[in-house]
Amino acid sequence: MTDAWSVRPAGRQDEARQAEIFNTCFRKQKDARTFAWKYRENPDGPAISRVACDGQGTVVGGYSYVPRRFRRDGAPLLLMQASDAMTLPDWQGRGIFTGLDDLVCAEAGRQGVPWAFAYSGRISLKGFLRNGWQLIGHAPVWRMRFRSRRSLGRAGRLAPLLVPLAPVLDVVLGWRARRLPSASTEVQRLERFEAEADELSDACVPERGLFGERRAAWLNWRYVDNPSRRQECFALRWKGRMDGWLVAEFVEGNAFLVDHLARTETARAVLLAAFADMARQRGMEEATALLFEHHPAVPLLAALGFARRHSRPKAFRDMFPFIVRACRPDSPQEDLAIARWHLADGDRDAEHMSA
């Protein structure tokens, strides 16, 4: 008990209340199903989840670490992803976030987990950094625009002057888009991932660094069976063998490269070209990919016409901070190098990439 609040493990009976607090804190519209999916149905294991309660036992905050299976330099490893740090407004400032973060981190350490990781949100970043988390890098957003009105509308005071120029700029963007390679007929819609995805995941493990496993059970849980059902999955096969797959969202004029995996760089090029071509054919205004600069997809995206903002990029719009926290005193310090992490947009703590 601290300052009139207490802590206990979260259970399925708390999921509706967790959804209510989440919606209040983040202005979303989630229900209990989302939290059952995230905390209990994950094939990599149940979440370490705690709730804070007032003196009458009513839940006023919550926080969780969601497990994720990795390979570290090729060896199996379990890490934790920070998820849903949330406290009702009337209870903020009483140490609930820091207290719960310390508790779940300590429990992860007792289970042998070396690191927790997160793509931090705007609201919680300062709190994370004050509580033992380290900012080790950023994931830039790589964009290709097919239409310009939305981007010109972000120009602040200049927007009223620039937006009328959109039709002229759209002619240039349309000419560039028509030069994109057509989507390969080998890239086909995929309803569910099967055992062949396990073989591909094993084949794509890098020799060095931290790689989040992408086996069929996890892929189906994360992208096929999640409550929003916003993601679409596609497979690339060559001579009957799966050589790659991609997951994308096409929502309200935005195309998101959620995740992908490729056996070869040739296969990766085919998948990325297919994503860009699908975005163009579906009439999207822009396509985006959130990837670390060292990701092998970056030069291929650049060749297609994707670019990042180098001049005064804005955090949480043009780049997202990546943070880690050591759960054990012997967590390997070499893992604080951002280049050791091999992740994608779908590794964020977000059920879907679109708003």
MARMAR-260337 format. One record per residue (C-alpha): residue number from 1; x, y, z; residue in one letter. Coordinates in Angstrom, 2 decimals, decimal comma. Layout:
<sites>
+-----+---------+---------+---------+--------+
! num !    east !   north !      up ! residu !
+-----+---------+---------+---------+--------+
! NUM !       X !       Y !       Z !      A !
...
+-----+---------+---------+---------+--------+
</sites>
This chain:
<sites>
+-----+---------+---------+---------+--------+
! num !    east !   north !      up ! residu !
+-----+---------+---------+---------+--------+
!   1 !    0,00 !    0,00 !    0,00 !      M !
!   2 !    1,45 !    3,35 !   -1,07 !      T !
!   3 !   -0,36 !    6,69 !   -0,87 !      D !
!   4 !   -3,76 !    4,96 !   -0,68 !      A !
!   5 !   -3,23 !    2,57 !   -3,57 !      W !
!   6 !   -2,28 !   -1,09 !   -3,61 !      S !
!   7 !   -1,09 !   -3,57 !   -6,24 !      V !
!   8 !   -2,20 !   -7,03 !   -7,29 !      R !
!   9 !   -1,79 !   -9,28 !  -10,34 !      P !
!  10 !   -4,32 !   -8,57 !  -13,08 !      A !
!  11 !   -6,79 !  -11,28 !  -14,06 !      G !
!  12 !   -9,35 !  -11,83 !  -16,78 !      R !
!  13 !  -11,95 !  -10,21 !  -14,51 !      Q !
!  14 !  -10,03 !   -6,93 !  -14,91 !      D !
!  15 !  -10,00 !   -6,82 !  -18,71 !      E !
!  16 !  -13,14 !   -4,71 !  -19,12 !      A !
!  17 !  -11,86 !   -2,22 !  -16,56 !      R !
!  18 !   -8,43 !   -2,15 !  -18,24 !      Q !
!  19 !  -10,16 !   -1,29 !  -21,50 !      A !
!  20 !  -12,11 !    1,49 !  -19,81 !      E !
!  21 !   -8,94 !    3,04 !  -18,34 !      I !
!  22 !   -7,07 !    2,60 !  -21,63 !      F !
!  23 !   -9,82 !    4,42 !  -23,54 !      N !
!  24 !   -9,81 !    7,26 !  -21,00 !      T !
!  25 !   -6,02 !    7,69 !  -21,10 !      C !
!  26 !   -5,44 !    7,28 !  -24,83 !      F !
!  27 !   -8,79 !    8,36 !  -26,33 !      R !
!  28 !   -9,38 !    5,01 !  -27,98 !      K !
!  29 !  -12,35 !    2,67 !  -28,31 !      Q !
!  30 !  -11,14 !   -0,75 !  -27,17 !      K !
!  31 !  -13,01 !   -3,45 !  -25,30 !      D !
!  32 !  -12,09 !   -6,38 !  -23,07 !      A !
!  33 !  -11,39 !   -8,59 !  -26,09 !      R !
!  34 !   -8,28 !   -6,58 !  -26,92 !      T !
!  35 !   -6,78 !   -7,22 !  -23,49 !      F !
!  36 !   -7,66 !  -10,91 !  -23,46 !      A !
!  37 !   -5,91 !  -11,21 !  -26,83 !      W !
!  38 !   -2,84 !   -9,26 !  -25,78 !      K !
!  39 !   -2,33 !  -10,55 !  -22,22 !      Y !
!  40 !   -3,59 !  -14,15 !  -22,25 !      R !
!  41 !   -3,62 !  -15,50 !  -25,82 !      E !
!  42 !   -0,08 !  -14,60 !  -26,88 !      N !
!  43 !    1,66 !  -17,86 !  -27,95 !      P !
!  44 !    4,93 !  -16,53 !  -26,51 !      D !
!  45 !    3,36 !  -16,64 !  -23,04 !      G !
!  46 !    1,07 !  -14,71 !  -20,67 !      P !
!  47 !    1,85 !  -11,12 !  -19,79 !      A !
!  48 !    3,27 !  -10,00 !  -16,47 !      I !
!  49 !    0,36 !   -7,72 !  -15,69 !      S !
!  50 !   -0,38 !   -5,66 !  -12,58 !      R !
!  51 !   -3,19 !   -3,31 !  -11,60 !      V !
!  52 !   -3,27 !   -0,52 !   -9,02 !      A !
!  53 !   -6,37 !   -0,28 !   -6,82 !      C !
!  54 !   -7,79 !    2,40 !   -4,55 !      D !
!  55 !   -8,78 !    1,80 !   -0,95 !      G !
!  56 !  -12,05 !    0,17 !   -2,00 !      Q !
!  57 !  -10,35 !   -2,20 !   -4,45 !      G !
!  58 !  -11,38 !   -0,35 !   -7,61 !      T !
!  59 !   -8,77 !   -0,55 !  -10,36 !      V !
!  60 !   -7,37 !    2,91 !  -11,15 !      V !
!  61 !   -4,28 !    2,01 !  -13,20 !      G !
!  62 !   -2,44 !   -0,81 !  -14,89 !      G !
!  63 !    0,76 !   -1,84 !  -16,59 !      Y !
!  64 !    2,09 !   -4,97 !  -18,26 !      S !
!  65 !    5,11 !   -6,60 !  -19,84 !      Y !
!  66 !    4,17 !   -8,75 !  -22,84 !      V !
!  67 !    6,63 !  -11,61 !  -23,63 !      P !
!  68 !    8,28 !  -11,94 !  -27,02 !      R !
!  69 !   10,58 !  -14,72 !  -28,19 !      R !
!  70 !   13,85 !  -13,49 !  -29,72 !      F !
!  71 !   17,10 !  -14,88 !  -30,98 !      R !
!  72 !   20,20 !  -13,26 !  -29,57 !      R !
!  73 !   23,20 !  -13,99 !  -31,79 !      D !
!  74 !   21,21 !  -17,03 !  -32,95 !      G !
!  75 !   20,36 !  -18,39 !  -29,46 !      A !
!  76 !   16,75 !  -18,45 !  -28,17 !      P !
!  77 !   15,89 !  -15,72 !  -25,67 !      L !
!  78 !   12,74 !  -14,30 !  -24,08 !      L !
!  79 !   12,35 !  -10,52 !  -23,79 !      L !
!  80 !    9,48 !   -8,35 !  -22,58 !      M !
!  81 !    7,67 !   -5,53 !  -24,32 !      Q !
!  82 !    6,30 !   -2,72 !  -22,13 !      A !
!  83 !    2,58 !   -2,33 !  -22,69 !      S !
!  84 !   -0,24 !   -0,06 !  -21,62 !      D !
!  85 !    1,21 !    2,17 !  -18,89 !      A !
!  86 !   -2,04 !    3,84 !  -17,85 !      M !
!  87 !   -3,42 !    5,65 !  -14,81 !      T !
!  88 !   -6,73 !    7,47 !  -14,45 !      L !
!  89 !   -6,22 !   11,27 !  -14,42 !      P !
!  90 !   -7,29 !   11,72 !  -10,78 !      D !
!  91 !   -4,64 !    9,20 !   -9,70 !      W !
!  92 !   -1,72 !   10,45 !  -11,73 !      Q !
!  93 !    1,29 !   11,85 !   -9,90 !      G !
!  94 !    1,12 !    9,31 !   -7,05 !      R !
!  95 !    3,87 !    6,99 !   -8,27 !      G !
!  96 !    1,60 !    4,36 !   -9,83 !      I !
!  97 !    3,46 !    4,16 !  -13,14 !      F !
!  98 !    6,93 !    4,08 !  -11,58 !      T !
!  99 !    5,85 !    1,63 !   -8,91 !      G !
! 100 !    4,23 !   -0,79 !  -11,36 !      L !
! 101 !    7,15 !   -0,46 !  -13,77 !      D !
! 102 !    9,60 !   -1,40 !  -11,02 !      D !
! 103 !    7,46 !   -4,35 !   -9,92 !      L !
! 104 !    6,93 !   -5,92 !  -13,35 !      V !
! 105 !   10,58 !   -5,29 !  -14,27 !      C !
! 106 !   11,73 !   -7,07 !  -11,12 !      A !
! 107 !    9,42 !  -10,01 !  -11,84 !      E !
! 108 !   10,74 !  -10,25 !  -15,41 !      A !
! 109 !   14,28 !  -10,31 !  -14,01 !      G !
! 110 !   13,36 !  -13,12 !  -11,63 !      R !
! 111 !   12,14 !  -15,08 !  -14,65 !      Q !
! 112 !   15,54 !  -14,62 !  -16,28 !      G !
! 113 !   14,54 !  -11,93 !  -18,79 !      V !
! 114 !   17,45 !   -9,54 !  -19,48 !      P !
! 115 !   15,66 !   -6,69 !  -21,28 !      W !
! 116 !   12,32 !   -4,95 !  -21,65 !      A !
! 117 !   11,85 !   -2,83 !  -24,76 !      F !
! 118 !    9,36 !   -0,34 !  -26,13 !      A !
! 119 !    8,67 !    2,18 !  -28,85 !      Y !
! 120 !    7,69 !    4,93 !  -26,45 !      S !
! 121 !    4,64 !    7,09 !  -26,88 !      G !
! 122 !    4,61 !   10,86 !  -26,44 !      R !
! 123 !    2,83 !   10,86 !  -23,07 !      I !
! 124 !    5,03 !    8,33 !  -21,29 !      S !
! 125 !    8,56 !    8,97 !  -22,62 !      L !
! 126 !    9,71 !   11,33 !  -19,86 !      K !
! 127 !    8,36 !    8,99 !  -17,19 !      G !
! 128 !   10,16 !    6,02 !  -18,74 !      F !
! 129 !   13,48 !    7,86 !  -18,88 !      L !
! 130 !   13,18 !    8,97 !  -15,24 !      R !
! 131 !   12,57 !    5,39 !  -14,18 !      N !
! 132 !   15,61 !    3,51 !  -15,46 !      G !
! 133 !   14,81 !    3,23 !  -19,16 !      W !
! 134 !   17,40 !    4,25 !  -21,73 !      Q !
! 135 !   16,79 !    5,88 !  -25,10 !      L !
! 136 !   19,12 !    4,04 !  -27,48 !      I !
! 137 !   17,87 !    5,28 !  -30,86 !      G !
! 138 !   14,97 !    6,27 !  -33,09 !      H !
! 139 !   13,04 !    4,52 !  -35,84 !      A !
! 140 !   12,46 !    6,97 !  -38,70 !      P !
! 141 !    9,32 !    6,98 !  -40,81 !      V !
! 142 !   10,03 !    6,42 !  -44,53 !      W !
! 143 !    7,31 !    7,91 !  -46,74 !      R !
! 144 !    6,21 !    7,78 !  -50,35 !      M !
! 145 !    3,49 !   10,24 !  -51,30 !      R !
! 146 !    1,01 !    9,63 !  -54,10 !      F !
! 147 !   -1,05 !   12,76 !  -53,37 !      R !
! 148 !    0,00 !   15,97 !  -51,68 !      S !
! 149 !   -3,02 !   17,68 !  -50,12 !      R !
! 150 !   -2,65 !   15,98 !  -46,73 !      R !
! 151 !    1,09 !   16,65 !  -46,43 !      S !
! 152 !    0,71 !   20,28 !  -47,53 !      L !
! 153 !   -1,99 !   20,68 !  -44,92 !      G !
! 154 !    0,63 !   19,95 !  -42,24 !      R !
! 155 !    2,63 !   23,04 !  -43,19 !      A !
! 156 !    1,22 !   25,16 !  -40,36 !      G !
! 157 !    0,72 !   28,81 !  -41,21 !      R !
! 158 !    1,78 !   28,22 !  -44,81 !      L !
! 159 !   -0,87 !   25,55 !  -45,39 !      A !
! 160 !   -3,53 !   27,94 !  -46,85 !      P !
! 161 !   -0,98 !   29,08 !  -49,44 !      L !
! 162 !    0,37 !   25,64 !  -50,29 !      L !
! 163 !   -2,77 !   23,49 !  -50,44 !      V !
! 164 !   -3,99 !   25,12 !  -53,71 !      P !
! 165 !   -0,76 !   23,90 !  -55,31 !      L !
! 166 !   -1,70 !   20,25 !  -54,63 !      A !
! 167 !   -3,07 !   19,50 !  -58,15 !      P !
! 168 !    0,20 !   20,61 !  -59,75 !      V !
! 169 !    2,33 !   18,60 !  -57,33 !      L !
! 170 !    0,05 !   15,59 !  -57,76 !      D !
! 171 !    0,92 !   15,49 !  -61,46 !      V !
! 172 !    4,58 !   15,05 !  -60,55 !      V !
! 173 !    3,76 !   12,46 !  -57,88 !      L !
! 174 !    1,55 !   10,57 !  -60,33 !      G !
! 175 !    4,32 !   10,47 !  -62,93 !      W !
! 176 !    6,73 !    9,07 !  -60,34 !      R !
! 177 !    4,19 !    6,50 !  -59,13 !      A !
! 178 !    3,64 !    5,20 !  -62,66 !      R !
! 179 !    7,32 !    4,32 !  -62,80 !      R !
! 180 !    6,94 !    1,86 !  -59,92 !      L !
! 181 !    7,40 !   -1,81 !  -60,80 !      P !
! 182 !    4,13 !   -3,71 !  -61,11 !      S !
! 183 !    3,32 !   -6,09 !  -58,29 !      A !
! 184 !    4,64 !   -9,56 !  -59,03 !      S !
! 185 !    2,02 !  -12,21 !  -59,71 !      T !
! 186 !    4,01 !  -14,39 !  -57,31 !      E !
! 187 !    2,80 !  -12,22 !  -54,40 !      V !
! 188 !   -0,58 !  -13,60 !  -53,36 !      Q !
! 189 !   -3,02 !  -12,96 !  -50,53 !      R !
! 190 !   -2,40 !  -15,19 !  -47,49 !      L !
! 191 !   -5,25 !  -16,08 !  -45,15 !      E !
! 192 !   -3,19 !  -17,80 !  -42,44 !      R !
! 193 !    0,44 !  -18,64 !  -41,79 !      F !
! 194 !    1,41 !  -22,32 !  -41,77 !      E !
! 195 !    4,50 !  -24,30 !  -40,79 !      A !
! 196 !    6,43 !  -23,00 !  -43,81 !      E !
! 197 !    6,62 !  -19,65 !  -41,99 !      A !
! 198 !    8,56 !  -21,34 !  -39,17 !      D !
! 199 !   11,19 !  -22,57 !  -41,62 !      E !
! 200 !   11,47 !  -19,09 !  -43,16 !      L !
! 201 !   11,83 !  -17,44 !  -39,75 !      S !
! 202 !   14,65 !  -19,82 !  -38,82 !      D !
! 203 !   16,35 !  -19,21 !  -42,17 !      A !
! 204 !   16,28 !  -15,43 !  -41,67 !      C !
! 205 !   17,80 !  -15,25 !  -38,18 !      V !
! 206 !   20,86 !  -12,94 !  -38,40 !      P !
! 207 !   24,15 !  -14,19 !  -37,03 !      E !
! 208 !   24,47 !  -11,17 !  -34,75 !      R !
! 209 !   21,96 !   -9,11 !  -32,84 !      G !
! 210 !   18,44 !   -9,41 !  -31,43 !      L !
! 211 !   15,81 !  -10,70 !  -33,82 !      F !
! 212 !   12,14 !  -11,11 !  -32,89 !      G !
! 213 !   11,03 !  -14,57 !  -34,01 !      E !
! 214 !    8,25 !  -14,64 !  -36,58 !      R !
! 215 !    6,87 !  -18,12 !  -36,40 !      R !
! 216 !    3,40 !  -19,08 !  -37,65 !      A !
! 217 !    1,72 !  -19,16 !  -34,23 !      A !
! 218 !    2,94 !  -15,67 !  -33,37 !      W !
! 219 !    2,19 !  -14,28 !  -36,85 !      L !
! 220 !   -1,40 !  -15,57 !  -36,77 !      N !
! 221 !   -1,91 !  -14,21 !  -33,26 !      W !
! 222 !   -0,37 !  -10,84 !  -34,08 !      R !
! 223 !   -1,68 !  -10,15 !  -37,59 !      Y !
! 224 !   -4,53 !  -12,55 !  -38,42 !      V !
! 225 !   -6,46 !  -13,10 !  -35,20 !      D !
! 226 !   -6,09 !   -9,70 !  -33,53 !      N !
! 227 !   -9,40 !   -8,00 !  -32,71 !      P !
! 228 !   -9,11 !   -5,15 !  -35,22 !      S !
! 229 !   -8,49 !   -7,40 !  -38,27 !      R !
! 230 !   -7,00 !   -4,39 !  -40,09 !      R !
! 231 !   -3,91 !   -6,14 !  -41,43 !      Q !
! 232 !   -3,67 !   -7,97 !  -44,75 !      E !
! 233 !   -1,06 !  -10,68 !  -45,30 !      C !
! 234 !    0,64 !  -11,67 !  -48,55 !      F !
! 235 !    3,10 !  -14,46 !  -49,43 !      A !
! 236 !    5,81 !  -14,66 !  -52,06 !      L !
! 237 !    6,43 !  -18,17 !  -53,34 !      R !
! 238 !    8,95 !  -19,40 !  -55,85 !      W !
! 239 !    8,79 !  -22,97 !  -57,15 !      K !
! 240 !    6,44 !  -23,94 !  -54,34 !      G !
! 241 !    8,62 !  -22,55 !  -51,51 !      R !
! 242 !    7,75 !  -19,51 !  -49,40 !      M !
! 243 !   10,50 !  -16,98 !  -50,06 !      D !
! 244 !    8,90 !  -14,15 !  -48,14 !      G !
! 245 !    5,78 !  -12,51 !  -46,81 !      W !
! 246 !    4,54 !   -9,04 !  -45,99 !      L !
! 247 !    1,84 !   -7,58 !  -43,77 !      V !
! 248 !    0,23 !   -4,25 !  -44,65 !      A !
! 249 !   -2,62 !   -1,96 !  -43,69 !      E !
! 250 !   -4,58 !    0,14 !  -46,17 !      F !
! 251 !   -6,77 !    2,47 !  -44,12 !      V !
! 252 !   -8,25 !    5,92 !  -44,86 !      E !
! 253 !   -5,70 !    6,87 !  -47,48 !      G !
! 254 !   -2,69 !    5,50 !  -45,61 !      N !
! 255 !   -0,70 !    2,39 !  -46,52 !      A !
! 256 !    1,47 !    0,97 !  -43,73 !      F !
! 257 !    4,25 !   -1,56 !  -44,25 !      L !
! 258 !    3,55 !   -3,37 !  -40,99 !      V !
! 259 !    6,05 !   -6,23 !  -41,27 !      D !
! 260 !    7,85 !   -8,40 !  -43,77 !      H !
! 261 !   10,41 !  -11,17 !  -43,98 !      L !
! 262 !   12,42 !  -12,27 !  -47,01 !      A !
! 263 !   14,76 !  -15,18 !  -47,67 !      R !
! 264 !   16,90 !  -13,15 !  -50,09 !      T !
! 265 !   17,36 !   -9,51 !  -51,00 !      E !
! 266 !   15,80 !  -10,27 !  -54,37 !      T !
! 267 !   12,70 !  -11,53 !  -52,61 !      A !
! 268 !   12,70 !   -8,46 !  -50,37 !      R !
! 269 !   12,82 !   -6,17 !  -53,41 !      A !
! 270 !    9,82 !   -7,98 !  -54,94 !      V !
! 271 !    7,81 !   -7,69 !  -51,72 !      L !
! 272 !    8,53 !   -3,98 !  -51,22 !      L !
! 273 !    7,71 !   -3,18 !  -54,84 !      A !
! 274 !    4,45 !   -5,10 !  -54,44 !      A !
! 275 !    3,57 !   -3,09 !  -51,33 !      F !
! 276 !    4,21 !    0,23 !  -53,09 !      A !
! 277 !    2,24 !   -0,85 !  -56,15 !      D !
! 278 !   -0,71 !   -2,02 !  -54,05 !      M !
! 279 !   -0,75 !    1,34 !  -52,26 !      A !
! 280 !   -0,82 !    3,13 !  -55,63 !      R !
! 281 !   -3,51 !    0,92 !  -57,13 !      Q !
! 282 !   -5,75 !    1,31 !  -54,07 !      R !
! 283 !   -5,58 !    5,09 !  -54,31 !      G !
! 284 !   -3,68 !    5,69 !  -51,08 !      M !
! 285 !   -2,43 !    9,21 !  -50,39 !      E !
! 286 !    0,84 !    7,97 !  -48,93 !      E !
! 287 !    2,69 !    4,80 !  -47,96 !      A !
! 288 !    4,91 !    4,59 !  -44,88 !      T !
! 289 !    7,39 !    2,23 !  -43,28 !      A !
! 290 !    8,78 !    2,61 !  -39,74 !      L !
! 291 !   12,24 !    1,03 !  -39,76 !      L !
! 292 !   15,62 !    1,58 !  -38,12 !      F !
! 293 !   18,19 !    3,07 !  -40,47 !      E !
! 294 !   20,23 !   -0,14 !  -40,45 !      H !
! 295 !   17,31 !   -2,30 !  -41,65 !      H !
! 296 !   18,16 !   -3,98 !  -44,98 !      P !
! 297 !   14,88 !   -2,77 !  -46,49 !      A !
! 298 !   15,89 !    0,89 !  -46,26 !      V !
! 299 !   18,05 !    1,12 !  -49,43 !      P !
! 300 !   15,42 !   -0,80 !  -51,39 !      L !
! 301 !   12,69 !    1,57 !  -50,20 !      L !
! 302 !   14,87 !    4,53 !  -51,16 !      A !
! 303 !   15,27 !    3,09 !  -54,65 !      A !
! 304 !   11,47 !    2,94 !  -54,94 !      L !
! 305 !   11,14 !    6,61 !  -53,92 !      G !
! 306 !   10,58 !    6,40 !  -50,16 !      F !
! 307 !   12,36 !    9,08 !  -48,12 !      A !
! 308 !   12,70 !   10,15 !  -44,50 !      R !
! 309 !   12,58 !   13,69 !  -43,23 !      R !
! 310 !   16,12 !   14,85 !  -42,43 !      H !
! 311 !   15,42 !   18,52 !  -41,78 !      S !
! 312 !   13,99 !   19,07 !  -38,29 !      R !
! 313 !   12,11 !   15,77 !  -38,02 !      P !
! 314 !    9,36 !   15,73 !  -35,41 !      K !
! 315 !    9,32 !   13,01 !  -32,79 !      A !
! 316 !    6,22 !   10,78 !  -32,84 !      F !
! 317 !    5,42 !   11,86 !  -36,41 !      R !
! 318 !    8,66 !   11,53 !  -38,38 !      D !
! 319 !   10,52 !    9,24 !  -35,93 !      M !
! 320 !    9,74 !    7,15 !  -32,87 !      F !
! 321 !   12,02 !    6,70 !  -29,83 !      P !
! 322 !   13,17 !    3,17 !  -29,01 !      F !
! 323 !   13,90 !    2,53 !  -25,34 !      I !
! 324 !   15,11 !   -0,42 !  -23,25 !      V !
! 325 !   15,33 !   -1,25 !  -19,56 !      R !
! 326 !   17,61 !   -3,83 !  -17,98 !      A !
! 327 !   15,64 !   -6,33 !  -15,91 !      C !
! 328 !   18,78 !   -7,94 !  -14,47 !      R !
! 329 !   22,14 !   -6,55 !  -13,34 !      P !
! 330 !   23,93 !   -8,86 !  -15,79 !      D !
! 331 !   21,99 !   -7,73 !  -18,89 !      S !
! 332 !   24,59 !   -7,54 !  -21,72 !      P !
! 333 !   25,61 !   -3,92 !  -22,23 !      Q !
! 334 !   26,46 !   -4,51 !  -25,87 !      E !
! 335 !   22,71 !   -4,77 !  -26,52 !      D !
! 336 !   22,44 !   -1,01 !  -25,90 !      L !
! 337 !   23,68 !   -0,51 !  -29,47 !      A !
! 338 !   20,64 !    0,19 !  -31,64 !      I !
! 339 !   22,25 !   -1,59 !  -34,61 !      A !
! 340 !   21,86 !   -4,90 !  -32,75 !      R !
! 341 !   18,04 !   -4,69 !  -32,83 !      W !
! 342 !   16,21 !   -6,13 !  -35,85 !      H !
! 343 !   12,58 !   -5,01 !  -35,62 !      L !
! 344 !    9,73 !   -3,61 !  -37,73 !      A !
! 345 !    6,64 !   -1,43 !  -37,34 !      D !
! 346 !    4,63 !   -4,45 !  -36,24 !      G !
! 347 !    6,91 !   -4,84 !  -33,21 !      D !
! 348 !    5,39 !   -1,74 !  -31,66 !      R !
! 349 !    2,86 !   -2,14 !  -28,85 !      D !
! 350 !   -0,05 !   -1,34 !  -31,14 !      A !
! 351 !   -2,88 !   -3,58 !  -32,28 !      E !
! 352 !   -2,86 !   -1,70 !  -35,59 !      H !
! 353 !   -0,68 !    1,00 !  -37,13 !      M !
! 354 !   -3,48 !    3,28 !  -38,32 !      S !
! 355 !   -5,11 !    5,79 !  -35,98 !      A !
+-----+---------+---------+---------+--------+
</sites>
